[in-house]
Amino acid sequence: MQAKIMVIEDEKAIADAISYALKREGYEVEVIDRGDIAAKRLGETRPDAIILDVMLPGMDGYDVLKKLQDKGGIGVIMLTAKEDIVNKVLGLELGADDYMTKPFDMRELLARLKSLLRRLQEAGEKKPRELELGVVKVNVARRTAMVGERQLELTPKEFDLLALLAANPDRVYEREQLLDLVWGMDYFGGTRTVDIHVQRLRKKLGPDYGDTIQTVHGVGYRASGGHREN
């Protein structure tokens, strides 16, 4: 079955061109031209990936991305006419997987989408279904994480980072390795983004379990405890 792609873009000419190119590749395509409608639709359906414009009526792309945070496993490529580094970093920090600036080459967009879908598929096939770090439980198939009976509200990248560390307890990862494995690209925002995500994870894990993710000074991070596959 071919992947389902949601195109969220209000410029009709661009949306039509993307839709046409995707359909030629055999993808199932849904086009939405408003951010608020897209956010509602994402609560009702589950595409494999979305191509998301930043400047949208009703709700901008960043707010749509925030609404998507509890629906992990959906790939996101953001489109924007803005070229400054701050907007790119913001989109990636909120969980986007890739970022393209208008005008873009359609062949490059298709190549990036194929690469993203392949990474998501491979990640789903390789990861065990459930991981445990003491009272912290990570269900990879459902993309949920629990501390005891409390479910964590994680962004897509926070979840991916926690799942990677939990799948390889006591293994020390350098920050550059985590960028490559979790973000899957040369991340121009720098390794500081790893530190920020670890800080957020620790805060969400809570004061009693924040040390589940340990700092290895001068190197990077590791998860403490064992894991179990179910």
Salt bridges, closest charged atoms under 4 A:
GLU9 OE1 - LYS102 NZ 2.99
GLU11 OE2 - LYS102 NZ 3.19
ASP16 OD2 - LYS12 NZ 2.66
GLU25 OE1 - LYS114 NZ 3.06
GLU30 OE2 - ARG41 NE 2.81
ASP36 OD2 - ARG34 NH2 3.07
GLU44 OE2 - LYS40 NZ 2.91
GLU44 OE1 - ARG41 NH1 3.54
ASP53 OD1 - LYS102 NZ 3.21
ASP63 OD1 - LYS66 NZ 3.73
ASP70 OD1 - LYS71 NZ 3.22
GLU93 OE1 - HIS197 ND1 3.51
ASP97 OD1 - LYS157 NZ 2.95
ASP98 OD1 - ARG112 NH1 2.97
ASP105 OD2 - ARG107 NH2 3.14
GLU108 OE2 - ARG112 NH2 2.63
GLU132 OE2 - ARG228 NH2 2.46
GLU158 OE1 - LYS204 NZ 2.65
ASP160 OD1 - ARG143 NH2 2.91
ASP195 OD1 - ARG175 NE 2.73
ASP195 OD2 - ARG192 NH1 3.79
